[in-house]
């Protein structure tokens, strides 16, 4: 293929990786907050008194952020492959 087609393929892969990174970042940050406020709105008891509940939420956030970092790093490495 030509240089233009190869560059477009690289851009598409980088865009995909960047979108996965953004999605996991938003999901990892927003989902715990949304579930917390949803339980408050429905008048359910929501106690974070046990360490296991805090660690589960923290682990989910850290995993989502780690996925975001990995995919963002992959997007950056793909962009560096573009030739003039």
C-alpha positions in Angstrom: 0.0 0.0 0.0 1.0 3.6 -0.3 2.3 5.9 2.4 -1.0 7.7 2.7 -3.0 4.5 3.2 -0.5 3.3 5.8 -0.6 6.6 7.6 -4.4 6.5 7.7 -4.3 2.9 9.1 -2.0 4.1 11.8 -4.2 7.1 12.6 -7.3 4.8 12.9 -5.5 2.4 15.3 -4.3 5.4 17.4 -7.8 6.9 17.5 -9.2 3.5 18.6 -6.7 3.2 21.4 -7.3 6.8 22.5 -11.1 6.2 22.5 -10.6 3.1 24.6 -8.4 5.0 27.0 -10.9 7.8 27.3 -13.8 5.4 27.8 -12.1 3.5 30.5 -11.0 6.7 32.3 -14.5 8.1 32.3 -16.0 4.7 33.3 -13.5 4.2 36.1 -14.1 7.6 37.5 -17.8 8.0 36.9 -19.3 4.6 37.6 -18.5 4.6 41.4 -19.9 8.1 41.7 -23.1 7.4 39.7 -23.8 4.2 41.7 -23.3 6.1 44.9 -25.7 8.8 44.0 -28.2 6.3 42.5 -28.3 4.5 45.9 -28.8 7.8 47.7 -31.6 8.8 45.3 -33.4 5.5 45.8 -33.1 5.8 49.6 -31.0 2.6 49.9 -28.6 2.2 52.7 -25.1 2.7 51.4 -22.4 2.3 53.9 -18.8 2.1 53.2 -17.8 1.0 56.6 -15.9 -2.2 55.8 -12.5 -2.1 54.3 -13.4 -4.6 51.7 -16.0 -2.2 50.2 -13.4 0.6 50.0 -10.8 -1.7 48.5 -13.2 -3.0 45.9 -14.0 0.5 44.7 -10.4 1.5 44.8 -9.3 -1.5 42.9 -11.9 -0.9 40.2 -10.8 2.7 39.8 -7.1 1.7 39.7 -7.7 -1.0 37.1 -9.6 1.4 34.9 -6.9 4.0 35.2 -4.2 1.4 34.4 -6.1 0.4 31.3 -6.4 4.0 30.3 -2.7 4.6 30.7 -1.8 1.4 28.7 -4.1 2.3 25.8 -2.9 6.0 25.8 0.7 4.8 25.7 -0.2 2.6 22.7 -1.9 5.5 20.9 1.2 7.6 21.4 3.5 4.9 20.1 1.3 4.4 17.0 1.3 8.2 16.2 5.1 8.1 16.2 5.0 5.7 13.3 3.5 8.2 10.9 5.8 9.1 8.1 5.9 12.4 6.2 
